[in-house]
């Protein structure tokens, strides 16, 4: 694939893996129909965040045309939700400076949702003007991470998000919420489960239809994943929860498997 960033090459090659997963899902569905118990849920939603989360840290600026083609191919692979870009300041995230061009250049599938990240009202207005029909906000369960990542405290960030969510609800635009550092923080280490539950509850109460709990630095284990989810589910319905697992220490798949069985 030439000199494309590793993240792009990974996402493009990911298509075959996605198709194989769909074929496996069909086999599991058949097994359920004939009475074989798999212990897995009937339905799992995949939210692809590669075009945003996967590319935003790449040092080499990925051409807009490549981003558009990446998103189009991910949609062709059958993914129902693809987070396309982030409407943040190009000063802080240069990789996302072409967010408007990306949103206006992709080939939209009627059955695919293309949410974008919007940290504040300015980003929200720009996203809507570019054609976004779903947005996402990102908070953290770690005070230190919140200040380092978005330059404000957890409470300050939630106040900003409340403004975005309120306007989005008025315009009938769905909002998805992220909670970073749900299983550990690069600055504070272990994060108390009650804090994760507290931030998740606030986002859900504001109007986020789904809360994605992120193992931002990949330190989660099946045990900590289970305990964290059980704590959060006391405050947020299970149907409104998702997980975002990093594979830093090779634990992502087993943590995901644990999550779908809780």
C-alpha positions as CSV (number, residue, x, y, z in Angstrom):
1,X,0.0,0.0,0.0
2,X,3.0,2.3,-0.5
3,X,4.0,4.8,2.2
4,X,0.6,5.0,4.0
5,X,0.7,5.3,7.8
6,X,0.6,2.0,9.6
7,X,-2.8,3.0,11.1
8,X,-4.3,3.4,7.6
9,X,-2.8,0.1,6.4
10,X,-4.2,-1.6,9.4
11,X,-7.7,-0.2,8.9
12,X,-7.7,-1.1,5.2
13,X,-6.6,-4.7,5.9
14,X,-9.1,-4.8,8.7
15,X,-11.9,-5.2,6.1
16,X,-11.3,-8.9,5.5
17,X,-11.2,-9.5,9.2
18,X,-14.6,-7.7,9.6
19,X,-16.1,-9.8,6.8
20,X,-14.8,-13.0,8.5
21,X,-16.3,-11.9,11.8
22,X,-19.6,-11.5,10.0
23,X,-19.4,-14.9,8.6
24,X,-18.6,-16.3,12.0
25,X,-21.6,-14.5,13.5
26,X,-23.8,-16.2,10.9
27,X,-22.4,-19.6,11.9
28,X,-23.1,-18.8,15.6
29,X,-26.6,-17.7,14.7
30,X,-27.1,-21.0,13.0
31,X,-25.8,-22.9,16.0
32,X,-28.2,-21.0,18.3
33,X,-31.1,-21.9,15.9
34,X,-30.2,-25.6,16.1
35,X,-29.9,-25.5,19.9
36,X,-26.2,-25.1,20.5
37,X,-25.5,-22.6,23.3
38,X,-22.7,-20.2,22.6
39,X,-22.9,-18.0,25.7
40,X,-22.7,-14.9,23.6
41,X,-25.2,-12.1,23.1
42,X,-27.5,-12.2,20.0
43,X,-26.2,-8.9,18.7
44,X,-22.9,-6.9,19.1
45,X,-22.6,-3.4,17.6
46,X,-19.2,-2.5,16.3
47,X,-18.3,1.3,16.3
48,X,-15.2,1.8,14.1
49,X,-13.2,4.8,15.3
50,X,-10.0,4.2,13.2
51,X,-10.5,7.3,10.9
52,X,-10.6,9.5,14.0
53,X,-8.9,7.8,17.0
54,X,-6.6,5.7,14.9
55,X,-5.3,8.6,12.8
56,X,-5.2,11.5,15.1
57,X,-1.8,10.6,16.6
58,X,-0.1,9.8,13.4
59,X,2.9,12.2,12.9
60,X,2.6,12.1,9.1
61,X,-0.5,14.0,7.9
62,X,-2.7,11.6,6.0
63,X,-4.1,13.0,2.7
64,X,-7.8,13.9,2.8
65,X,-8.4,11.6,-0.2
66,X,-6.9,8.7,1.7
67,X,-9.1,9.4,4.7
68,X,-12.2,9.5,2.5
69,X,-11.3,6.3,0.8
70,X,-10.6,4.6,4.1
71,X,-14.0,5.5,5.5
72,X,-15.7,4.5,2.2
73,X,-14.0,1.1,2.3
74,X,-14.9,0.5,6.0
75,X,-18.5,1.2,5.1
76,X,-18.3,-1.2,2.2
77,X,-17.0,-3.8,4.6
78,X,-20.3,-3.7,6.5
79,X,-19.6,-1.5,9.5
80,X,-22.7,0.2,10.8
81,X,-21.0,3.1,12.7
82,X,-17.8,4.8,11.6
83,X,-16.5,7.8,13.6
84,X,-15.3,9.9,10.7
85,X,-13.3,12.8,12.1
86,X,-13.0,15.3,15.0
87,X,-14.1,18.9,15.0
88,X,-11.3,20.1,17.2
89,X,-8.8,23.0,16.8
90,X,-6.2,22.2,14.1
91,X,-3.7,23.8,16.5
92,X,-4.1,20.9,18.9
93,X,-4.8,18.1,16.4
94,X,-3.4,19.0,13.0
95,X,-4.4,15.6,11.6
96,X,-8.1,16.5,11.9
97,X,-7.8,20.0,10.2
98,X,-9.6,18.7,7.1
99,X,-12.7,17.6,9.0
100,X,-15.1,19.5,6.8
101,X,-13.6,18.2,3.6
102,X,-13.7,14.6,4.9
103,X,-17.4,14.9,5.9
104,X,-18.3,16.4,2.6
105,X,-16.3,14.0,0.6
106,X,-17.4,10.6,1.9
107,X,-19.9,8.4,0.1
108,X,-22.7,8.1,2.6
109,X,-24.5,4.8,2.9
110,X,-28.1,5.0,4.2
111,X,-27.6,2.3,6.7
112,X,-24.3,3.7,8.1
113,X,-23.9,6.3,10.8
114,X,-20.9,8.7,10.6
115,X,-20.6,10.4,14.0
116,X,-17.9,13.0,14.7
117,X,-16.2,14.2,17.9
118,X,-17.2,17.7,19.1
119,X,-15.6,19.0,22.2
120,X,-17.6,22.2,22.5
121,X,-20.3,24.4,20.9
122,X,-17.9,25.8,18.3
123,X,-17.0,22.3,17.1
124,X,-20.7,21.2,17.2
125,X,-21.8,24.1,15.0
126,X,-19.0,23.4,12.5
127,X,-19.8,19.7,12.5
128,X,-23.5,20.3,11.8
129,X,-22.6,22.8,9.0
130,X,-20.4,20.1,7.4
131,X,-23.3,17.6,7.4
132,X,-22.9,15.7,10.7
133,X,-26.0,13.9,11.9
134,X,-24.5,12.4,15.0
135,X,-21.8,13.7,17.4
136,X,-19.8,12.5,20.3
137,X,-18.3,14.1,23.4
138,X,-15.4,12.8,25.4
139,X,-14.9,13.1,29.2
140,X,-12.5,11.3,31.5
141,X,-12.7,9.5,34.9
142,X,-9.2,10.9,35.8
143,X,-8.8,14.6,36.8
144,X,-5.2,14.7,35.7
145,X,-6.0,13.1,32.3
146,X,-8.9,15.6,31.8
147,X,-6.6,18.5,32.4
148,X,-3.8,17.2,30.2
149,X,-6.0,16.1,27.4
150,X,-8.7,18.8,27.1
151,X,-7.2,21.5,29.4
152,X,-10.1,21.6,32.0
153,X,-11.3,19.7,35.0
154,X,-13.9,16.9,34.8
155,X,-16.6,19.2,36.1
156,X,-15.6,22.0,33.6
157,X,-15.7,19.5,30.7
158,X,-19.1,18.2,31.7
159,X,-20.4,21.8,31.8
160,X,-19.2,22.3,28.2
161,X,-20.7,19.0,27.1
162,X,-24.0,19.8,28.7
163,X,-24.3,22.8,26.4
164,X,-23.5,20.6,23.3
165,X,-25.9,17.9,24.3
166,X,-28.7,20.3,25.0
167,X,-28.4,21.9,21.6
168,X,-28.0,18.5,19.9
169,X,-31.2,17.2,21.6
170,X,-33.0,20.4,20.4
171,X,-31.9,19.6,16.8
172,X,-32.7,15.8,17.2
173,X,-29.0,14.9,16.8
174,X,-27.9,11.8,18.8
175,X,-25.0,12.2,21.1
176,X,-22.6,9.4,22.2
177,X,-20.4,9.9,25.3
178,X,-16.9,8.7,26.0
179,X,-15.3,8.1,29.4
180,X,-11.5,7.8,29.1
181,X,-9.3,6.1,31.7
182,X,-12.1,3.8,32.9
183,X,-9.5,1.1,33.9
184,X,-6.4,3.1,34.5
185,X,-4.7,6.5,34.0
186,X,-1.1,7.3,32.7
187,X,-0.8,10.0,35.4
188,X,-2.9,8.7,38.4
189,X,-2.7,4.9,37.9
190,X,-5.7,3.0,39.2
191,X,-9.0,4.8,38.9
192,X,-11.8,4.2,41.4
193,X,-14.8,2.5,39.8
194,X,-17.2,4.8,41.6
195,X,-15.6,7.8,39.7
196,X,-16.1,6.0,36.3
197,X,-19.7,5.3,37.3
198,X,-20.2,8.9,38.4
199,X,-19.0,10.5,35.1
200,X,-20.9,7.9,33.1
201,X,-24.1,8.6,35.0
202,X,-23.8,12.4,34.4
203,X,-23.3,11.9,30.7
204,X,-26.2,9.6,30.4
205,X,-28.4,11.9,32.5
206,X,-27.5,14.8,30.2
207,X,-28.8,12.8,27.2
208,X,-26.0,10.7,25.7
209,X,-27.7,7.6,24.3
210,X,-24.6,5.5,24.8
211,X,-21.6,5.7,27.0
212,X,-18.3,4.2,25.7
213,X,-16.0,3.2,28.6
214,X,-12.3,3.4,27.4
215,X,-9.4,1.4,28.6
216,X,-7.2,4.3,27.4
217,X,-3.8,2.8,28.2
218,X,-4.7,-0.9,27.9
219,X,-4.0,-1.9,31.5
220,X,-7.4,-3.6,32.0
221,X,-7.8,-7.2,32.9
222,X,-10.9,-9.4,32.7
223,X,-11.3,-9.0,36.5
224,X,-11.0,-5.2,36.5
225,X,-13.3,-5.0,33.4
226,X,-16.0,-7.0,35.1
227,X,-15.9,-5.0,38.4
228,X,-15.9,-1.7,36.5
229,X,-18.9,-2.6,34.4
230,X,-20.8,-3.9,37.4
231,X,-20.2,-0.6,39.1
232,X,-21.3,1.5,36.1
233,X,-24.3,-0.7,35.5
234,X,-25.7,0.4,38.9
235,X,-26.0,3.9,37.4
236,X,-26.4,3.4,33.7
237,X,-28.5,0.7,31.9
238,X,-26.5,-2.1,30.4
239,X,-28.0,-1.5,26.9
240,X,-26.5,2.0,26.9
241,X,-22.9,0.9,27.6
242,X,-20.0,0.1,25.2
243,X,-16.3,-0.6,25.7
244,X,-13.3,0.7,24.0
245,X,-10.2,-1.5,24.6
246,X,-6.6,-0.8,23.7
247,X,-4.3,-3.8,23.1
248,X,-1.2,-2.3,24.8
249,X,-0.5,-5.5,26.8
250,X,-2.4,-8.0,24.6
251,X,-5.6,-7.9,26.7
252,X,-8.0,-6.2,24.4
253,X,-9.8,-9.2,23.0
254,X,-10.1,-11.0,26.3
255,X,-11.4,-7.8,27.9
256,X,-14.0,-7.4,25.2
257,X,-15.0,-11.0,25.6
258,X,-15.5,-10.4,29.3
259,X,-17.5,-7.3,28.6
260,X,-20.0,-9.0,26.3
261,X,-20.6,-11.7,28.9
262,X,-21.3,-9.4,31.9
